[in-house]
Amino acid sequence: MAQATGKQQGVLRSLDWWTIGIYLALLTFGWISVCGASYTFGDTDIFSLDTRSGMQIVWIGTSVCLGFVLLMLDDRFYDTFAYAIYAALLLLLFATIFNPHEIKGSRSWLVLGPLRLQPAEFAKFATALALAKLMSTYGYDIHKWRCLAASLAVILAPMLFIVMQKETGSALVYLAFFLVFYREGMTGSVLFTGIAAVVYFVVGIRFEQVQLWDTPTSVGKLCVLTLIQLCTVGMVWAYCKNRLAALHILALCAVTTGLALLFSVFVIPFDVVWVQLVACAVMVGYLLWWALGTRVRTYYFILALALGSMAFFYSADYVLNNVLEPHQRVRINVLLGLEEDPSGAGYNVHQSEIAIGSGGLEGKGFLNGTQTKLKFVPEQDTDFIFCTVGEEEGFVGSAAVLLLFLALILRLIRLAERQHFRFARVYGYSVVSVFLFHVFVNVGMVLGLTPVIGIPLPFFSYGGSSLWGFTLLLFIFLRMDAGRNMERA
């Protein structure tokens, strides 16, 4: 008994109370926001369990109790049973696919009487544990294809099951784990590739139907192929240190494209994109010639990246128009400005922007918002809860909330960096990545900066599943951090 008491005192003494303080502050602001978003004029008791604000108190109380329980467990428990927890959650995700209860077109919820649980929220901490366990094993090297493939499988397995539940938004959150790879030694070219893919998609789709002057040349395709050529030149120059090859490729692409444009504008109008495709083919052949001649593997990587970029761009249009659901396609088109649909797909964002803008500098005050009280904003106490913060607390309150999230993320990065073992560090950065993704995308979609994919704002959005899921993520890491310097029996 004395040993247990001493252990408990050691854990409590070693806890990072700054992070717990931020957690409690976010819970408090979150409840105020849920109360404001769900309040209806004339309600007399905001603490009643018949109201959303009353139930949120229950979720907050159980989350705090859950956090305390997690802190009392031995931190070695999470390392020992990481794979078992991951397997159990994968099995639960798979079972949820066949769930007969469909809520808002999604089968991601398990209905247990009055209780509804979303396993995808709990699978995040399980995936983080499994990834940390794998990456901390002896001999793991992220630069080896076998190790990288195993890590990708850990991330993609839950994503696949969640997509099969028709919950694409929750599945996209798991892409955040790729930031962990970058911290653990993955080359920056992979991160660059991801950013380039986003740029290719946005530029290509946004300007695909725009014609260059009086020619049949698509501005979107022309710009994307030009960017691919310039990126290839830059990588040959930077990574292969072959300035001659880089200049040859640049001259080839610039001269052929320039002459084709002049001929198309002043002689016979034709699609210059075909000339650019030929130039890209010659560029790929040139890179292959250098790769075979020098036997430098970097050329193969650049060659594969160029081919993959072109394949991605031309497949993105097919996926957008033939694979995505109609409502997902409309949301992307609205975001890119290809469609104006303020009464349809763009309604949520349009109303949330009105609500945030009406708050002004200091806001309208607690329970005094008009857009939210009159229920103009759909999902205003879940996915779009940040608009309640903007309307009632104004710019000052919104900035304070964002600063709290920034403080939490920076604090977690500091905790992750001071870990003595790779398992705890990888798990810590997994937590950072998930929180960063949720905050960035949720706030971005409320402001109309990112697509509406329906993910909660941590500690703010109404519901037990998300609140418990984020608490599990955070407090498991706090327990690991508390045990980093404790003596072992």
Salt bridges, closest charged atoms under 4 A:
ASP16 OD1 - ARG411 NH2 2.46
ASP16 OD1 - ARG418 NH2 3.98
ASP74 OD2 - LYS7 NZ 3.80
ASP74 OD2 - ARG76 NH2 3.03
ASP74 OD1 - ARG488 NH1 3.85
ASP75 OD1 - ARG479 NH1 3.64
ASP75 OD2 - ARG488 NH2 2.70
ASP79 OD1 - LYS133 NZ 2.83
GLU102 OE1 - ARG107 NH2 3.54
GLU121 OE1 - LYS124 NZ 2.85
ASP141 OD1 - HIS143 ND1 3.16
GLU184 OE1 - ARG422 NE 3.04
GLU184 OE1 - ARG425 NH2 2.82
GLU379 OE2 - LYS104 NZ 2.63
ASP381 OD2 - ARG52 NE 2.81
GLU391 OE2 - LYS364 NZ 3.37
GLU392 OE2 - LYS373 NZ 2.66
GLU417 OE2 - ARG183 NE 2.79
ASP481 OD2 - ARG418 NH2 2.78
ASP481 OD1 - ARG484 NH1 3.39
